[in-house]
Amino acid sequence: HAVGMTITALIRIRPMPGEAKRIGVMLSETPEVIEADRVTGDDGFIAKVIVAKMGDLEAMLDRFLPFAAASTAIIQSSLVKRRIPKI
């Protein structure tokens, strides 16, 4: 919030056939992406992004849409911050 990035979202990304490698590269090269994981199940990737405004989120998503389907969830609040699991 201190630098004007006020919207955090999780994006589920389902690459088109043969596009998983391209999506992985795009995620690593997209500055709005702060975390990304390759996952099992219907979606190939889950990414966490931070943007300043909704238009920025839309523009970022538009870069992926020729190569993947995406589903977005805006984060309202974070109940548990990243932590080290107890062993």
WOLIN-V268159 format. One record per pair of residues at least 6 apart in sequence whose C-alpha atoms are under 7 Angstrom apart, sorted by sequence separation. I is the first residue (numbers start at 1). J is the second residue. D is the distance in whole Angstrom. If there is no record, write none. Layout:
i->I j->J d->D
i->I j->J d->D
This chain:
i->27 j->33 d->7
i->38 j->44 d->6
i->39 j->45 d->5
i->51 j->57 d->6
i->38 j->45 d->4
i->39 j->46 d->7
i->15 j->23 d->7
i->37 j->45 d->6
i->38 j->46 d->7
i->27 j->36 d->7
i->36 j->45 d->7
i->37 j->46 d->5
i->36 j->46 d->6
i->37 j->47 d->6
i->36 j->47 d->4
i->35 j->47 d->6
i->36 j->48 d->6
i->35 j->48 d->5
i->33 j->47 d->7
i->34 j->48 d->6
i->33 j->48 d->6
i->34 j->49 d->6
i->33 j->49 d->4
i->32 j->49 d->5
i->33 j->50 d->7
i->32 j->50 d->5
i->32 j->51 d->6
i->14 j->42 d->7
i->14 j->43 d->5
i->15 j->44 d->6
i->13 j->43 d->6
i->14 j->44 d->5
i->12 j->43 d->6
i->13 j->44 d->6
i->14 j->45 d->7
i->13 j->45 d->5
i->12 j->45 d->6
i->13 j->46 d->6
i->12 j->46 d->5
i->11 j->46 d->6
i->12 j->47 d->7
i->10 j->46 d->7
i->11 j->47 d->5
i->10 j->47 d->6
i->11 j->48 d->6
i->10 j->48 d->5
i->9 j->48 d->6
i->10 j->49 d->6
i->9 j->49 d->5
i->8 j->49 d->6
i->9 j->50 d->7
i->8 j->50 d->4
i->7 j->50 d->6
i->8 j->51 d->7
i->7 j->51 d->5
i->5 j->50 d->6
i->6 j->51 d->6
i->7 j->52 d->6
i->5 j->51 d->5
i->6 j->52 d->5
i->7 j->53 d->6
i->5 j->52 d->4
i->6 j->53 d->7
i->4 j->52 d->6
i->19 j->67 d->6
i->16 j->67 d->6
i->15 j->67 d->6
i->16 j->68 d->5
i->15 j->68 d->4
i->14 j->68 d->5
i->15 j->69 d->6
i->13 j->68 d->6
i->14 j->69 d->5
i->13 j->69 d->6
i->14 j->70 d->6
i->13 j->70 d->5
i->12 j->70 d->6
i->13 j->71 d->7
i->11 j->70 d->6
i->12 j->71 d->5
i->11 j->71 d->6
i->12 j->72 d->6
i->11 j->72 d->4
i->10 j->72 d->6
i->11 j->73 d->6
i->9 j->72 d->7
i->10 j->73 d->5
i->9 j->73 d->5
i->10 j->74 d->6
i->9 j->74 d->4
i->8 j->74 d->6
i->9 j->75 d->5
i->8 j->75 d->6
